[in-house]
């Protein structure tokens, strides 16, 4: 028996090596997932360094640590954490999970699904007819016209197979090289106008990714356009082929990106059905917990899909109930800003900008990078801020605790989807109100303001007295009677300061910086004291509508190609009201009723150094103070 002699404080001990090995393996078996998540992060980090690193994987069958290169073929950039097969208990939990999802309307009826397929078939036929007509007007040979082709592709939640009832469809019209973008926004638009089933037709030609929006037989559809450097478009065209990007303009590349990313995700998961049920669960959980919004600095549909896909790669044989638990386990322990990758990045030598912190300095400052798998690789979460990341990581940890209880039969799946009361979470709130004279102007104005809210959150994070600024992605109707308005609420945590009862906090500079950067004059800003129950202080920024706002909306860089699944309509079970639950009665201030925390005293205000605010003012005045910028 192997052993060695160890001397400690003058006393000699015989240590049995096999006993040490046994205790080590028992300890490792108990904590293997924590270690392996760390190893996966280390392996990803090494992908962007000059050193090669092999991710060790624990094999449950042999109780040995295996090197990544010795394992069988796997999905993703590392070997899986576990190859364990599903047990009967896992299948029962998965069935219960499916039943728990049904009241929220995440599954579409078969008849409705068939109607979508029928509508897409009609749209595909219209595209083929239109391309043949364009080919004839451009005097192409008859032999070419007969085989010219053309096709409608889908992407987003519908392509992933996780769309909900009433969701819109993201589509891409692919045409051969002789069909121009101007043809798409002229003759194809005219052809759509002739269809009886088409309603609410509108073209957004000057957007970052040009799009035609319409309702086809009551189904909302967004259609992008891309022409390829091909004479004909075959029916079996695979858009994942990087060679298709050669000689394309940037708008076509952007339009193709959504389809390419979606198709890559589906090809990079071991089991599509397990992936879909897990993704439906995570998306519902994220919406119920108000962390589903790419534009406001949280994650959008594509980002959530990539996190779920990575979980499926790490646990390739697990079913949905297990994958949901492992999702929270992996990403509650993930060492951000190590990136999440579904495959090793590839360089196609097309000189397109890709996410690479070794080359692009700005990429090094991304806080929660999740990298798209299709070339050109991009970070789908560049909007994430320190506050939104902190909120999401905290939600991951809470999700892990809940799923631990579910797996131990101490809770039901419904607990995972319980919506927290945002207005009982913080002591202080900032209320942002956007208003416009008419419904149409308000729709455009709200889009601009919402796209700039993350700038306000960033400004608040830079304030030396603010620890966290949490924007609620769910908006609320405003109180204005003569104008149409929308409100967003931002929960704020202030740092604890000594002797802070004699100080004031002035957010004027933060607000003004927000308007100067994102929404310029001639707008006016009002700071109002809105008193909630128990005297909780709130600030209100009122942004007046003008034609300048509409111009900025048209010029804004809204990327529709990758992640259009960003709506924050929070799903509710059919037996429950569709509003955010509020249990605390509140006073109705100038902004109408908003729920707030009960029994929480107002935190003392803090004065920023160099602030123009008068020393004797202990709080903002009740009357509106207007600053013309």
C-alpha positions as CSV (number, residue, x, y, z in Angstrom):
1,X,0.0,0.0,0.0
2,X,1.4,3.3,-1.1
3,X,2.0,5.9,1.6
4,X,4.4,8.7,2.6
5,X,5.8,10.0,5.8
6,X,4.7,13.5,6.9
7,X,6.3,15.4,9.8
8,X,4.1,18.0,11.6
9,X,5.3,19.8,14.8
10,X,7.9,17.1,15.5
11,X,5.3,14.2,15.1
12,X,5.5,11.9,12.1
13,X,2.3,10.7,10.3
14,X,1.8,8.0,7.8
15,X,-0.6,9.2,5.0
16,X,-2.3,6.7,2.8
17,X,-2.4,8.0,-0.8
18,X,-5.4,6.0,-1.8
19,X,-7.4,7.3,1.1
20,X,-6.5,10.8,0.2
21,X,-7.5,10.2,-3.4
22,X,-10.8,8.7,-2.3
23,X,-11.7,11.7,-0.1
24,X,-10.7,14.1,-2.9
25,X,-12.9,12.4,-5.5
26,X,-15.9,12.4,-3.1
27,X,-15.4,16.1,-2.5
28,X,-15.1,16.8,-6.2
29,X,-18.2,14.7,-7.0
30,X,-20.2,16.8,-4.6
31,X,-19.0,20.2,-6.0
32,X,-18.1,19.2,-9.6
33,X,-20.7,21.5,-11.3
34,X,-19.4,24.6,-9.5
35,X,-15.9,23.8,-10.5
36,X,-16.8,23.0,-14.1
37,X,-18.7,26.2,-14.6
38,X,-15.6,28.0,-13.5
39,X,-13.5,25.9,-15.8
40,X,-15.8,26.6,-18.8
41,X,-15.4,30.4,-18.1
42,X,-11.6,29.9,-17.9
43,X,-11.7,28.0,-21.2
44,X,-13.7,30.8,-22.9
45,X,-11.4,33.4,-21.5
46,X,-8.5,31.6,-23.0
47,X,-10.1,31.7,-26.4
48,X,-9.2,35.4,-26.4
49,X,-5.7,35.0,-25.0
50,X,-2.4,33.6,-26.3
51,X,-2.5,30.4,-24.2
52,X,-4.3,27.1,-24.9
53,X,-6.4,25.8,-22.1
54,X,-8.1,22.4,-21.9
55,X,-11.4,22.3,-20.0
56,X,-11.5,19.2,-17.7
57,X,-14.7,17.2,-17.6
58,X,-15.8,14.9,-14.8
59,X,-17.1,11.6,-16.1
60,X,-19.9,10.2,-13.8
61,X,-19.4,6.7,-15.3
62,X,-15.7,6.4,-14.4
63,X,-15.3,8.9,-11.6
64,X,-12.3,10.2,-13.4
65,X,-11.3,13.6,-14.7
66,X,-11.0,13.5,-18.5
67,X,-9.3,16.0,-20.7
68,X,-11.5,17.7,-23.3
69,X,-9.6,16.3,-26.3
70,X,-10.3,12.7,-25.1
71,X,-14.1,13.0,-24.9
72,X,-16.4,12.1,-27.8
73,X,-17.7,14.7,-30.3
74,X,-19.7,17.4,-28.5
75,X,-21.6,20.6,-29.0
76,X,-20.1,24.0,-28.1
77,X,-16.6,25.1,-27.4
78,X,-16.1,22.9,-24.3
79,X,-17.0,19.4,-23.4
80,X,-20.3,18.8,-21.6
81,X,-20.5,19.0,-17.8
82,X,-22.7,16.0,-17.6
83,X,-23.9,13.2,-20.0
84,X,-26.4,11.8,-17.5
85,X,-29.6,10.5,-19.0
86,X,-33.0,11.6,-17.8
87,X,-34.6,9.7,-15.0
88,X,-38.3,8.9,-14.5
89,X,-38.5,11.7,-11.9
90,X,-37.1,14.2,-14.5
91,X,-39.8,13.2,-17.0
92,X,-42.5,13.7,-14.4
93,X,-41.2,17.2,-13.5
94,X,-41.0,18.1,-17.2
95,X,-44.7,17.1,-17.6
96,X,-45.6,19.3,-14.6
97,X,-43.6,22.1,-16.1
98,X,-45.5,21.8,-19.4
99,X,-48.8,22.0,-17.5
100,X,-47.6,25.0,-15.5
101,X,-46.9,26.9,-18.7
102,X,-50.3,26.4,-20.4
103,X,-52.2,29.0,-18.4
104,X,-49.8,31.7,-19.6
105,X,-50.7,31.1,-23.3
106,X,-47.1,30.2,-24.4
107,X,-48.4,27.3,-26.6
108,X,-50.3,28.1,-29.7
109,X,-53.3,26.1,-30.9
110,X,-52.8,23.8,-33.8
111,X,-55.4,25.6,-35.9
112,X,-53.7,28.9,-35.3
113,X,-50.3,27.4,-36.2
114,X,-51.8,26.1,-39.5
115,X,-53.1,29.5,-40.2
116,X,-49.6,31.0,-39.8
117,X,-48.2,28.4,-42.2
118,X,-51.0,29.2,-44.7
119,X,-50.3,32.9,-44.5
120,X,-46.5,32.4,-45.0
121,X,-47.3,30.1,-48.0
122,X,-49.4,32.9,-49.6
123,X,-46.6,35.4,-48.9
124,X,-44.0,33.1,-50.4
125,X,-46.2,32.8,-53.6
126,X,-46.5,36.6,-53.8
127,X,-42.7,37.0,-53.6
128,X,-42.1,34.5,-56.4
129,X,-44.7,36.2,-58.6
130,X,-43.3,39.6,-57.9
131,X,-39.7,38.5,-58.7
132,X,-40.9,37.0,-62.0
133,X,-42.6,40.3,-62.8
134,X,-39.5,42.3,-62.0
135,X,-37.4,39.9,-64.1
136,X,-39.7,40.4,-67.1
137,X,-39.6,44.2,-66.8
138,X,-35.8,44.0,-66.9
139,X,-35.8,41.8,-70.0
140,X,-34.2,38.7,-68.6
141,X,-34.3,35.6,-70.9
142,X,-37.4,33.4,-70.5
143,X,-35.3,30.5,-69.4
144,X,-34.0,32.5,-66.5
145,X,-37.4,33.9,-65.5
146,X,-38.8,30.4,-65.2
147,X,-36.2,29.4,-62.6
148,X,-35.4,32.7,-61.0
149,X,-36.9,31.7,-57.7
150,X,-37.1,33.8,-54.6
151,X,-38.1,32.8,-51.1
152,X,-39.5,33.9,-47.7
153,X,-37.4,32.8,-44.7
154,X,-38.4,33.3,-41.1
155,X,-36.3,34.0,-38.0
156,X,-36.8,35.0,-34.4
157,X,-39.2,33.3,-32.0
158,X,-41.3,31.8,-34.8
159,X,-38.3,30.2,-36.5
160,X,-37.1,28.9,-33.2
161,X,-40.5,27.3,-32.6
162,X,-41.2,29.2,-29.3
163,X,-43.6,31.9,-30.4
164,X,-46.6,32.6,-28.2
165,X,-50.3,33.2,-29.1
166,X,-50.8,36.3,-31.2
167,X,-47.0,36.9,-31.6
168,X,-45.8,38.5,-34.8
169,X,-43.6,36.8,-37.4
170,X,-40.2,38.0,-38.5
171,X,-39.6,37.3,-42.1
172,X,-36.9,37.8,-44.8
173,X,-37.5,38.2,-48.5
174,X,-34.5,36.8,-50.4
175,X,-34.2,37.8,-54.1
176,X,-31.6,37.3,-56.9
177,X,-29.0,39.9,-57.8
178,X,-31.1,41.7,-60.5
179,X,-33.8,42.7,-58.0
180,X,-33.0,46.0,-56.3
181,X,-34.0,47.2,-52.9
182,X,-35.9,50.0,-54.5
183,X,-38.0,47.4,-56.3
184,X,-38.9,45.9,-52.9
185,X,-40.1,49.2,-51.5
186,X,-42.0,50.1,-54.7
187,X,-43.4,47.4,-56.8
188,X,-43.6,44.7,-54.0
189,X,-45.2,47.3,-51.7
190,X,-47.8,48.0,-54.5
191,X,-48.4,44.2,-54.9
192,X,-49.1,43.9,-51.2
193,X,-51.6,46.8,-51.3
194,X,-53.6,44.8,-53.8
195,X,-54.2,42.0,-51.4
196,X,-57.4,42.0,-49.5
197,X,-55.9,40.2,-46.5
198,X,-53.2,42.9,-46.0
199,X,-54.0,45.7,-43.5
200,X,-51.9,48.4,-41.8
201,X,-49.2,48.3,-44.5
202,X,-46.3,50.7,-43.9
203,X,-42.7,50.9,-45.0
204,X,-39.8,52.0,-42.9
205,X,-37.2,52.4,-45.6
206,X,-34.8,54.7,-43.7
207,X,-34.4,52.5,-40.7
208,X,-31.1,50.9,-39.7
209,X,-32.5,47.7,-41.1
210,X,-35.2,48.7,-43.7
211,X,-38.5,46.9,-43.2
212,X,-42.1,46.5,-44.4
213,X,-44.6,46.1,-41.7
214,X,-48.1,44.7,-42.3
215,X,-51.0,42.6,-41.0
216,X,-51.7,39.6,-43.2
217,X,-55.0,38.0,-42.3
218,X,-54.7,39.5,-38.8
219,X,-51.1,38.2,-38.3
220,X,-48.5,40.9,-37.8
221,X,-45.5,40.4,-40.1
222,X,-42.2,42.3,-40.4
223,X,-40.5,41.7,-43.7
224,X,-36.8,42.5,-44.3
225,X,-35.1,42.3,-47.7
226,X,-31.8,40.9,-49.0
227,X,-30.6,40.3,-52.5
228,X,-27.9,37.8,-53.0
229,X,-25.2,37.7,-55.7
230,X,-26.9,34.8,-57.4
231,X,-28.7,34.6,-60.7
232,X,-31.4,32.4,-59.1
233,X,-32.6,31.5,-55.6
234,X,-32.8,27.7,-55.1
235,X,-35.5,26.2,-52.8
236,X,-32.8,24.4,-50.8
237,X,-30.8,27.5,-50.1
238,X,-28.9,27.4,-46.8
239,X,-28.4,30.9,-45.5
240,X,-25.7,29.7,-43.0
241,X,-23.3,29.5,-45.9
242,X,-20.8,32.3,-45.3
243,X,-20.0,32.5,-49.0
244,X,-23.4,34.2,-49.6
245,X,-22.1,37.3,-47.8
246,X,-19.5,38.1,-50.5
247,X,-20.2,41.3,-52.5
248,X,-23.3,42.2,-50.5
249,X,-24.0,45.7,-49.2
250,X,-24.1,46.2,-45.4
251,X,-27.9,46.5,-45.4
252,X,-28.3,43.0,-46.9
253,X,-25.8,41.6,-44.5
254,X,-27.8,43.1,-41.6
255,X,-31.0,41.7,-43.0
256,X,-29.5,38.2,-43.3
257,X,-28.1,38.2,-39.8
258,X,-31.3,37.3,-38.0
259,X,-31.9,34.2,-40.1
260,X,-28.3,33.1,-40.0
261,X,-28.1,33.5,-36.2
262,X,-31.4,31.6,-35.6
263,X,-30.4,28.8,-37.9
264,X,-27.0,28.4,-36.3
265,X,-28.7,28.2,-32.8
266,X,-30.9,25.4,-34.0
267,X,-27.9,23.5,-35.5
268,X,-25.9,23.9,-32.3
269,X,-28.3,22.3,-29.7
270,X,-28.3,18.6,-29.1
271,X,-32.1,18.2,-28.8
272,X,-34.4,20.8,-30.4
273,X,-37.5,19.9,-28.5
274,X,-35.8,20.0,-25.1
275,X,-34.3,23.3,-26.1
276,X,-37.7,24.8,-27.1
277,X,-39.5,23.8,-23.9
278,X,-36.6,25.2,-21.8
279,X,-36.6,28.4,-23.8
280,X,-40.3,28.9,-23.4
281,X,-39.9,28.5,-19.7
282,X,-37.0,30.9,-19.4
283,X,-38.7,33.6,-21.6
284,X,-41.8,33.4,-19.5
285,X,-39.8,33.6,-16.3
286,X,-37.8,36.6,-17.7
287,X,-41.0,38.5,-18.7
288,X,-42.7,37.8,-15.4
289,X,-39.7,39.1,-13.6
290,X,-39.3,42.2,-15.7
291,X,-35.9,41.4,-17.2
292,X,-36.9,40.9,-20.8
293,X,-36.0,43.9,-22.9
294,X,-32.9,44.3,-25.1
295,X,-33.5,48.0,-25.7
296,X,-33.6,48.8,-21.9
297,X,-30.4,47.0,-21.1
298,X,-31.7,43.5,-20.2
299,X,-31.7,40.6,-22.6
300,X,-33.9,40.1,-25.7
301,X,-35.2,37.0,-27.3
302,X,-32.1,36.0,-29.1
303,X,-29.8,36.5,-26.1
304,X,-32.1,34.3,-23.9
305,X,-32.1,31.7,-26.7
306,X,-28.3,31.6,-26.7
307,X,-28.0,31.2,-23.0
308,X,-30.5,28.3,-23.1
309,X,-28.6,26.8,-26.0
310,X,-25.4,26.9,-24.1
311,X,-27.0,25.2,-21.2
312,X,-28.3,22.5,-23.6
313,X,-24.7,22.0,-24.9
314,X,-23.4,21.5,-21.3
315,X,-26.1,19.0,-20.5
316,X,-26.9,17.4,-23.9
317,X,-29.0,14.5,-22.5
318,X,-31.0,16.4,-20.0
319,X,-34.8,17.1,-20.3
320,X,-36.4,20.5,-19.9
321,X,-37.0,20.3,-16.1
322,X,-33.3,19.6,-15.5
323,X,-32.2,22.1,-18.1
324,X,-34.1,24.9,-16.4
325,X,-32.4,24.2,-13.1
326,X,-29.0,23.9,-14.8
327,X,-29.6,27.2,-16.6
328,X,-29.9,29.0,-13.2
329,X,-27.0,27.0,-11.8
330,X,-24.6,27.9,-14.7
331,X,-25.4,31.6,-15.1
332,X,-25.8,32.4,-11.4
333,X,-22.1,31.3,-11.1
334,X,-20.9,32.5,-14.5
335,X,-17.8,34.7,-14.2
336,X,-18.9,37.8,-16.2
337,X,-17.6,39.4,-18.4
338,X,-16.3,36.1,-19.8
339,X,-18.3,35.7,-23.0
340,X,-20.9,33.1,-23.7
341,X,-20.1,31.3,-27.0
342,X,-21.9,28.6,-28.8
343,X,-19.1,27.9,-31.2
344,X,-15.5,29.0,-31.9
345,X,-15.6,32.3,-33.9
346,X,-14.6,31.9,-37.5
347,X,-12.9,34.5,-39.8
348,X,-14.3,34.6,-43.3
349,X,-11.8,37.3,-44.5
350,X,-14.7,39.5,-45.6
351,X,-13.4,42.5,-43.5
352,X,-16.6,42.8,-41.6
353,X,-16.4,44.1,-38.0
354,X,-16.7,41.2,-35.4
355,X,-16.7,41.1,-31.7
356,X,-13.1,40.6,-30.5
357,X,-11.7,42.4,-27.4
358,X,-8.2,41.7,-28.6
359,X,-8.7,44.0,-31.6
360,X,-11.5,46.3,-30.7
361,X,-10.9,48.2,-27.4
362,X,-14.5,49.1,-26.9
363,X,-15.4,45.4,-26.8
364,X,-13.4,45.0,-23.6
365,X,-15.9,47.2,-21.7
366,X,-18.9,45.0,-22.5
367,X,-20.2,43.7,-19.2
368,X,-22.2,40.6,-20.1
369,X,-21.1,39.5,-23.6
370,X,-23.2,36.9,-25.4
371,X,-21.8,36.3,-28.8
372,X,-23.9,35.4,-31.9
373,X,-22.7,32.2,-33.6
374,X,-23.0,33.4,-37.2
375,X,-20.4,35.5,-39.0
376,X,-20.0,38.4,-38.4
377,X,-20.1,37.6,-34.7
378,X,-21.6,40.3,-32.6
379,X,-22.3,40.9,-28.9
380,X,-26.1,40.8,-28.6
381,X,-26.0,42.3,-25.1
382,X,-24.0,45.5,-25.7
383,X,-26.8,47.5,-24.0
384,X,-26.3,45.8,-20.6
385,X,-25.3,48.1,-17.9
386,X,-23.8,47.5,-14.4
387,X,-27.3,47.9,-12.9
388,X,-29.1,45.6,-15.3
389,X,-26.5,42.9,-15.0
390,X,-26.7,43.1,-11.2
391,X,-30.5,42.8,-11.4
392,X,-30.3,39.8,-13.7
393,X,-27.6,37.9,-11.7
394,X,-29.7,38.4,-8.6
395,X,-32.7,36.9,-10.5
396,X,-30.5,34.0,-11.6
397,X,-29.7,33.3,-8.0
398,X,-33.3,33.5,-6.9
399,X,-34.3,31.2,-9.8
400,X,-31.7,28.7,-8.7
401,X,-33.1,28.7,-5.1
402,X,-36.7,28.2,-6.4
403,X,-35.7,25.4,-8.8
404,X,-33.8,23.7,-6.0
405,X,-37.0,23.7,-4.0
406,X,-38.9,22.3,-7.0
407,X,-36.5,19.5,-7.6
408,X,-36.8,18.6,-3.9
409,X,-40.6,18.6,-4.1
410,X,-40.8,21.6,-1.7
411,X,-42.4,23.9,-4.3
412,X,-44.4,23.8,-7.6
413,X,-43.4,25.3,-11.0
414,X,-45.9,28.1,-10.5
415,X,-43.6,29.6,-7.9
416,X,-41.0,30.3,-10.6
417,X,-43.5,32.4,-12.5
418,X,-44.7,34.5,-9.6
419,X,-44.3,38.1,-10.5
420,X,-42.4,40.2,-7.9
421,X,-43.9,43.5,-6.9
422,X,-41.5,46.0,-8.3
423,X,-43.0,48.8,-6.2
424,X,-42.2,47.1,-3.0
425,X,-38.5,46.5,-3.9
426,X,-37.1,50.0,-3.5
427,X,-37.5,53.1,-1.4
428,X,-37.0,55.6,-4.2
429,X,-38.3,55.8,-7.7
430,X,-37.7,58.0,-10.7
431,X,-40.7,58.3,-13.0
432,X,-40.1,59.1,-16.7
433,X,-43.2,60.4,-18.5
434,X,-43.3,60.8,-22.3
435,X,-46.4,62.5,-23.8
436,X,-47.6,63.7,-27.2
437,X,-50.8,65.4,-28.5
438,X,-52.0,62.5,-30.7
439,X,-52.0,58.7,-30.7
440,X,-49.9,58.5,-33.8
441,X,-47.3,61.0,-32.6
442,X,-47.2,59.3,-29.3
443,X,-46.4,55.9,-30.8
444,X,-43.4,57.3,-32.6
445,X,-42.3,59.5,-29.7
446,X,-42.5,56.7,-27.2
447,X,-40.2,54.6,-29.4
448,X,-37.6,57.3,-29.4
449,X,-37.8,57.9,-25.6
450,X,-37.6,54.1,-24.8
451,X,-34.5,53.7,-27.0
452,X,-32.8,56.4,-24.9
453,X,-33.8,55.3,-21.4
454,X,-30.6,53.2,-21.0
455,X,-28.6,56.5,-21.4
456,X,-30.5,57.9,-18.4
457,X,-29.7,54.7,-16.4
458,X,-26.1,55.0,-17.4
459,X,-26.0,58.6,-16.1
460,X,-27.6,57.6,-12.8
461,X,-25.0,54.8,-12.4
462,X,-22.2,57.4,-12.7
463,X,-23.7,59.4,-9.8
464,X,-21.4,59.0,-6.8
465,X,-24.4,58.6,-4.5
466,X,-26.3,56.0,-6.5
467,X,-25.6,52.3,-6.1
468,X,-28.2,50.9,-8.6
469,X,-30.8,52.1,-11.1
470,X,-33.3,49.5,-12.0
471,X,-35.7,50.4,-14.9
472,X,-38.9,48.4,-15.1
473,X,-39.3,47.3,-18.7
474,X,-43.1,47.3,-18.3
475,X,-44.5,50.8,-19.1
476,X,-47.7,52.3,-17.7
477,X,-50.3,54.7,-19.1
478,X,-49.7,58.2,-18.0
479,X,-52.1,60.5,-16.2
480,X,-52.4,63.3,-18.7
481,X,-55.9,64.1,-19.8
482,X,-55.2,66.4,-22.8
483,X,-52.3,64.3,-24.1
484,X,-51.4,60.7,-24.7
485,X,-48.6,59.7,-22.3
486,X,-46.6,56.7,-21.2
487,X,-44.6,56.2,-17.9
488,X,-41.5,54.2,-17.1
489,X,-40.4,53.7,-13.5
490,X,-36.8,53.4,-12.3
491,X,-36.1,52.1,-8.9
492,X,-33.0,53.7,-7.3
493,X,-30.7,52.6,-4.4
494,X,-28.7,55.3,-2.8
495,X,-25.4,54.6,-1.1
496,X,-25.4,54.8,2.7
497,X,-23.7,58.0,3.8
498,X,-22.7,59.2,7.2
499,X,-24.6,62.2,8.5
500,X,-26.6,62.1,5.3
501,X,-29.7,63.6,7.0
502,X,-28.2,67.0,6.4
503,X,-27.5,66.5,2.7
504,X,-29.5,66.7,-0.5
505,X,-29.1,64.9,-3.8
506,X,-29.5,66.8,-7.0
507,X,-30.2,64.8,-10.2
508,X,-30.4,67.9,-12.4
509,X,-27.1,67.2,-14.1
510,X,-27.9,63.6,-14.7
511,X,-31.3,64.5,-16.3
512,X,-29.8,67.3,-18.4
513,X,-27.0,65.0,-19.6
514,X,-29.7,62.5,-20.6
515,X,-31.6,65.1,-22.7
516,X,-28.5,66.5,-24.2
517,X,-27.3,63.1,-25.4
518,X,-30.4,61.4,-26.4
519,X,-33.2,63.9,-26.7
520,X,-32.2,67.5,-27.5
521,X,-33.9,70.8,-27.2
522,X,-36.5,72.4,-27.6
523,X,-37.7,69.9,-25.0
524,X,-38.5,70.9,-21.4
525,X,-37.9,68.8,-18.3
526,X,-39.9,69.0,-15.1
527,X,-38.8,67.6,-11.7
528,X,-41.9,66.9,-9.6
529,X,-42.2,65.5,-6.1
530,X,-44.7,62.7,-6.3
531,X,-45.6,61.4,-2.8
532,X,-46.3,57.7,-2.5
533,X,-47.6,56.1,0.6
534,X,-45.3,56.7,3.6
535,X,-43.8,59.8,1.9
536,X,-41.6,58.0,-0.6
537,X,-39.9,60.5,-2.9
538,X,-40.1,60.2,-6.7
539,X,-38.8,62.3,-9.5
540,X,-40.7,62.9,-12.7
541,X,-39.1,63.8,-16.0
542,X,-41.7,65.1,-18.4
543,X,-40.5,65.1,-22.0
544,X,-42.7,67.2,-24.3
545,X,-43.3,66.0,-27.9
546,X,-42.1,68.0,-30.9
547,X,-41.3,67.6,-34.6
548,X,-37.6,67.3,-33.7
549,X,-38.4,64.2,-31.7
550,X,-40.1,62.6,-34.8
551,X,-37.0,63.5,-36.9
552,X,-34.7,61.8,-34.4
553,X,-37.0,58.8,-34.4
554,X,-36.6,58.4,-38.1
555,X,-32.9,58.8,-37.8
556,X,-32.4,56.5,-34.9
557,X,-30.4,53.3,-35.3
558,X,-33.0,50.7,-34.5
559,X,-31.6,47.2,-35.4
560,X,-34.5,45.0,-36.3
561,X,-32.4,42.3,-38.0
562,X,-31.4,40.4,-34.9
563,X,-33.8,40.8,-32.0
564,X,-37.2,42.2,-32.7
565,X,-38.7,40.1,-29.9
566,X,-38.5,42.8,-27.3
567,X,-42.0,43.6,-26.4
568,X,-42.7,43.8,-22.6
569,X,-46.3,42.6,-22.5
570,X,-46.0,40.6,-19.3
571,X,-47.9,37.2,-19.8
572,X,-50.4,36.4,-17.0
573,X,-52.2,33.2,-16.3
574,X,-55.7,33.1,-17.7
575,X,-57.2,33.0,-14.3
576,X,-55.4,36.1,-13.2
577,X,-55.6,39.8,-14.2
578,X,-53.1,41.0,-16.7
579,X,-51.9,43.9,-14.6
580,X,-48.9,44.0,-12.2
581,X,-50.2,43.0,-8.8
582,X,-50.1,45.7,-6.1
583,X,-51.2,45.0,-2.6
584,X,-50.4,48.4,-1.0
585,X,-52.9,51.3,-1.2
586,X,-51.3,54.5,-2.4
587,X,-52.0,58.2,-2.8
588,X,-52.7,59.6,-6.2
589,X,-50.2,62.2,-7.0
590,X,-49.8,64.1,-10.3
591,X,-48.8,60.8,-11.9
592,X,-51.7,58.8,-10.7
593,X,-51.6,55.7,-8.4
594,X,-48.3,53.9,-8.2
595,X,-47.7,51.2,-5.6
596,X,-44.8,51.7,-3.2
597,X,-43.2,50.0,-0.3
598,X,-45.2,50.1,2.9
599,X,-43.5,51.0,6.2
600,X,-40.3,52.3,4.6
601,X,-39.2,55.7,5.6
602,X,-37.8,58.2,3.1
603,X,-34.1,58.0,2.9
604,X,-32.3,61.3,3.5
605,X,-31.4,63.3,0.4
606,X,-27.7,63.8,-0.4
607,X,-26.2,66.9,-1.9
608,X,-23.7,66.5,-4.7
609,X,-20.5,68.5,-4.4
610,X,-20.8,71.7,-6.5
611,X,-24.5,71.4,-6.9
612,X,-26.4,74.7,-7.5
613,X,-29.2,73.4,-5.2
614,X,-29.7,75.7,-2.2
615,X,-28.5,74.3,1.2
616,X,-31.7,74.8,3.0
617,X,-33.8,72.8,0.6
618,X,-34.2,69.3,2.1
619,X,-36.2,67.9,-0.8
620,X,-37.5,68.8,-4.2
621,X,-40.4,71.2,-4.2
622,X,-43.9,69.9,-4.8
623,X,-44.5,72.4,-7.6
624,X,-43.0,71.7,-10.9
625,X,-39.6,73.2,-11.6
626,X,-39.0,73.6,-15.3
627,X,-35.5,73.8,-16.7
628,X,-35.4,75.0,-20.3
629,X,-32.4,73.4,-21.9
